[in-house]
Amino acid sequence: MSEKHLHEVVDEIKYLIDQGKANDALPLTHLLLSHYPRYIQGYQLLAEIALEEGYTIDAIEVLQRILSADPENFVAHAGLAVAFKNKEQAEDALWHIQRAFEMEPRLPQVREEVRQISKL
């Protein structure tokens, strides 16, 4: 995969996820990661697919691996907040959404998520 091809593959994966075809994006994401095993955005996409398809435990595992490589990864913290919220683990969800909020306090979606999780 060339650099241009990498971005085209990422765009195609995002498009499939946005179209509600996350499961169709999975093989492409695995191919991407086989060529670029340290590409964090690829793992973020893999976690997004897992969340979309209801594989919360798999998403948590991938997102935690992202954080082990990049402890200040906004997407991983936000994704873990959603995953733990799905598992009804409010304390863990709140901790991660607060970390995400510390990184991006101006995003209205994050502020709303903090408010929603705080009510759990």
Residue pairs with C-beta under 8 A, 6 or more apart in sequence:
1 9
1 32
1 35
1 36
6 32
6 35
6 36
6 39
9 28
9 31
9 32
10 32
10 41
10 42
10 45
12 25
12 28
13 25
13 28
13 29
13 32
13 45
14 45
16 22
16 24
16 25
16 28
17 25
17 45
17 48
17 49
17 52
22 48
22 49
22 52
22 53
23 49
23 53
25 45
25 49
26 46
26 49
26 53
29 42
29 45
29 46
29 49
30 46
32 39
32 42
32 45
33 39
33 42
33 43
33 46
36 42
38 69
40 66
40 69
40 70
40 73
43 62
43 65
43 66
44 66
44 73
44 75
44 76
44 79
46 62
47 59
47 62
47 63
47 66
47 75
47 76
47 79
48 59
48 79
50 56
50 58
50 59
50 62
51 59
51 79
51 82
51 83
51 86
56 83
56 86
56 87
59 79
59 83
60 80
60 83
60 84
60 87
63 76
63 79
63 80
63 83
64 76
64 80
66 73
66 75
66 76
67 73
67 76
67 77
67 80
70 76
72 103
74 100
74 103
74 104
77 96
77 97
77 99
77 100
77 103
78 96
78 97
78 100
78 110
78 113
80 92
80 93
80 96
81 93
81 94
81 96
81 97
81 100
81 113
81 117
82 93
82 113
83 93
84 90
84 92
84 93
84 96
85 93
85 116
85 117
85 120
88 120
90 117
90 120
93 117
93 120
94 114
94 117
94 118
94 120
97 110
97 113
97 114
97 117
98 114
100 110
100 113
101 110
101 111
101 114
104 110
105 111
